[in-house]
Structure formats: C-alpha cells, structure tokens
Amino acid sequence: MKRTKYVSVAILTMGLVGSSIGGVYADTTATPKPTVVKTVNPATAQYQADLAAYKIALQQYRVTLVKNEIAYRPALKAYWAAWTATNQAFNASWQATWATFKTANEAYQAKYKPLNAIKDAALNAADTTFLAAIAADSSSAGIEAALKAHTTATTAAQATFKAAVTALGVEPVRPVKPADPVKLAAPTKPTAPVKPVAPVKPAVVAKATK
C-alpha cells in the first residue's frame, strides 16, 4: 500500500518538474518580428518603367541615325561620281568640237592671209600710182584719167581677191558652246528619327513630421 503511494507521488513530482521545464523553455523563445512591407510610390514606379523604355528608345534612335548615314553615304558618293562624269563628258565633247574648229580655221587662215596680203599690196600700188599721177598732171583731164585708172586697179584687186577666197571654200564657223549640263538631283538624305524625350523624375515627397 505504501509502495503504491510512493509511486504516485513520484509520478506527480515528475509531472510538475516537466511542466516547470516546459514553462521555462516557452518563456525563453523569441517572439517573431512583424514583417515590414515597403510601399512603393506609384509615380516612382512609373518613372522607372518610363526610364527603362526611354533608354531602349534612345539606343534604337542612335542605331537608326547610324543606319541612315550608312545608307546615305554611298548614295551621295554615287551622285558626285555621276555628276563628275557628266561634266567630264560635256567638257571633253566641247573641247573636241573646239579643237576641230581650231584646226580647220588655222588651215583656212593659212590660205586666206596670203590672198589678203596680195589684195592689200594691189590696193596700195593703185593708191601710190593715183597720187603720183595727179601730182604729175593736175589738169582736169589728167586727174580724170588717174581716177579711172585707180578705179580699174582697185576693182580688179578686189575681184581677184574675192575669187581666190571663194576658191578656198566655206570659212569654218566658230562653234557656239552649248549650255552647261543641268546639275543632277542630289539624293535625299533619310529623315532623322524623332529623338525620344527623357521622362521627368517625380518630385520627392516630404515625409510627414510626427
């Protein structure tokens, strides 16, 4: 009987000790801190999204500028090459025309000038003879005879000259330089894209004082 009593007391004592130990451990466990949720300003979030989009658009804008330049440069080079070739062809054609005229004209003048010199010599001789005749005989009959002789001599000199010139053929005609070639239309430079505008950073909201 006594043994049963002692066992009961021991069980009760162990229960009390266990409860005490459990209470100690329960009391020493740290209370978890509440989770702090940061609130994001909608304006700031929108700005960050706009800024990211702006950076992408700006990069694409720069790429487009380079592509435009790459496309325009060879077109401009080809334009100047074509314009230079046009001018060179024009000048070459004109120089050839002028050279042909110059050669023909020099050949013609080489034959014309001696004939003109012969005519001038004949006229000078007629003039000298006339002046000498009227000086030697100043009578009316003498002067009349000198005038007729002068007319006959000069007429013959002019007629001989004209016949000789006709025999030379048609005198080369000085060519008229054609109008300069019309300048070619320059290539149109690609239209530059619209540069994106950076978003405006939202103003800092002042914290309310306690």
C-alpha positions, 0 to 999 in steps of 0.5 A: 500500500505504501509502495503504491503511494510512493509511486504516485507521488513520484509520478506527480513530482515528475509531472510538475518538474516537466511542466516547470521545464516546459514553462521555462523553455516557452518563456525563453523563445523569441517572439517573431518580428512583424514583417515590414512591407515597403510601399512603393510610390506609384509615380516612382514606379512609373518613372522607372518603367518610363526610364527603362523604355526611354533608354531602349528608345534612345539606343534604337534612335542612335542605331537608326541615325547610324543606319541612315548615314550608312545608307546615305553615304554611298548614295551621295558618293554615287551622285558626285561620281555621276555628276563628275562624269557628266561634266567630264563628258560635256567638257571633253565633247566641247573641247573636241568640237573646239579643237576641230574648229581650231584646226580647220580655221588655222588651215583656212587662215593659212590660205586666206592671209596670203590672198589678203596680203596680195589684195592689200599690196594691189590696193596700195600700188593703185593708191601710190600710182593715183597720187603720183599721177595727179601730182604729175598732171593736175589738169582736169583731164589728167586727174580724170584719167588717174581716177579711172585708172585707180578705179580699174586697179582697185576693182580688179584687186578686189575681184581677184581677191574675192575669187581666190577666197571663194576658191578656198571654200566655206570659212569654218564657223566658230562653234557656239558652246552649248549650255552647261549640263543641268546639275543632277538631283542630289539624293535625299538624305533619310529623315532623322528619327524623332529623338525620344524625350527623357521622362521627368523624375517625380518630385520627392515627397516630404515625409510627414513630421510626427 
